[in-house]
C-alpha cells in the first residue's frame, strides 16, 4: 500500500485527544429516590478515582473514525504487480471505417492490444459506443496519457493532422512510434458564398498535405449554381451530388478615425493601409476621418480608431486606442477589455512595413470571420513522424509495472458506517 499524501499521516497524533477525554471524564452518577434516610445504615463510601478508562467501546469507535479521516486525507492506494502487454497499437478513430487498414489487427498475440486515440485511450472493443467521426484530437495531450499504460512498446497510427498539435512538445515515459499514413489528394470543399447586390462570390477551401488555402471566384446562377427558396443557401450541383453552402450578404465595413492635428501623418498611414486591405480583399471599407473634437456618439461603426492623447469614454464597439508603450514589441496589442486594442507606437514609413501594419489591421477587422471558422473543418495539412515525436524520459526505477487501486471509496463507506454505530452507542449509553 502507498499513500499519495503521506505527510497527512502526522494527523494520527490526534488519536491522543479522545484518549485524554475518556481518561479524565467522570462516570455519571445514578440518582435513586428514597422515602427516608433513616432506613439507610451508615456506610463508608470511598470516592472512586476520577481518572479512569470510561466506556472503552466508544473510545475505540472514535479512534477508528479519526484514523479513517486521516487515511482519507493521505489517499491510500493498493498496488500490485501486473504483467505488461508486449505491444499496444493506438489508432485514430477515423481509421476504423477503413476496412483494409483494420484487417491487419484481426490476428494479434495474447499480449497485444488495440486502443483508440481518444481521451483515456479506450480499447477497440468499446468502439461501438464511441463517435468515430469525432473532432481531431490533441495528439500531444493524448501522448501523455500513455504513461498510465502497462505496455512495453507503443505504435500510433494517425493521419497526422497539423491542427492536432497544440502546446509545447511533452515528455513521456514510453517511447512512442508514430506512423503517419499515406497522404490523400487535395480536397476541394465549397465553404460559403458572399452576395453583393447581384454578384455572388463562392469561396472554396483547398487543402492537401502541405497547405490549406482559399480560392475565390465570381459565379452566375444557372444549372450548376442555384439559390434555395429562402435565398440564404447556395445549392451546387455536380454530376449526381448536391452541396449546399450558406449565403451571406456582404456589407461595407465602416471605420471611424478620430485624430488630432499632431498625429496627421499617423492617420495617413492608417488610411493607406485600410485602402490596401479593401483592394486586396475586394471588400468595401468606408473610412470617415474627423478631428478628435468632432465626436459623433450616434454614428454606427464597425471599428473606431482613436489617434489622440485625449481621453475617450468607454465604447461599445471595437476600438483601437493610441497608448504609446516603448517596452512593447508589437505595434498593435489586445487590451484587457473586450473589443479594445492599443496602438503602442507612432507610425512611420519604416515600422509600418517592418511590423506589418496592414496585416495587423486586417486581423483587427476580422473580415470574413464566418469563412475562417468553416476553413478549420477542412484543414487537412499533415505533419511528419519526427514532428509528432514526444520527448522520451527514461525512468530507471520503473522495473516492473504496478497497477494501483484507489481505496478512498471503500474508506468513505466504512467511515459512514462507523459514524452511525458511534451515534447509536452514544445514544444508548445516555438512556
Secondary structure as UniProt FT lines:
FT   STRAND          2..3
FT   TURN            4..5
FT   HELIX           6..14
FT   HELIX           15..24
FT   HELIX           37..39
FT   HELIX           56..74
FT   STRAND          76..81
FT   STRAND          87..91
FT   HELIX           93..97
FT   HELIX           99..102
FT   HELIX           103..105
FT   TURN            110..111
FT   STRAND          112..116
FT   TURN            119..120
FT   HELIX           124..129
FT   TURN            132..133
FT   HELIX           139..145
FT   HELIX           146..148
FT   STRAND          154..158
FT   HELIX           162..164
FT   STRAND          171..172
FT   STRAND          176..180
FT   STRAND          187..196
FT   TURN            197..198
FT   STRAND          199..207
FT   STRAND          212..219
FT   STRAND          225..227
FT   TURN            229..230
FT   STRAND          233..238
FT   TURN            239..240
FT   STRAND          241..249
FT   STRAND          253..259
FT   HELIX           261..263
FT   HELIX           264..281
FT   STRAND          285..291
FT   TURN            292..293
FT   TURN            297..298
FT   STRAND          303..307
FT   STRAND          318..322
FT   TURN            326..327
FT   STRAND          332..334
FT   TURN            338..339
FT   STRAND          340..343
FT   HELIX           349..354
FT   TURN            355..356
FT   HELIX           357..365
FT   TURN            366..368
FT   HELIX           369..377
FT   HELIX           385..388
FT   STRAND          391..392
FT   TURN            396..397
FT   STRAND          402..406
FT   HELIX           408..430
//
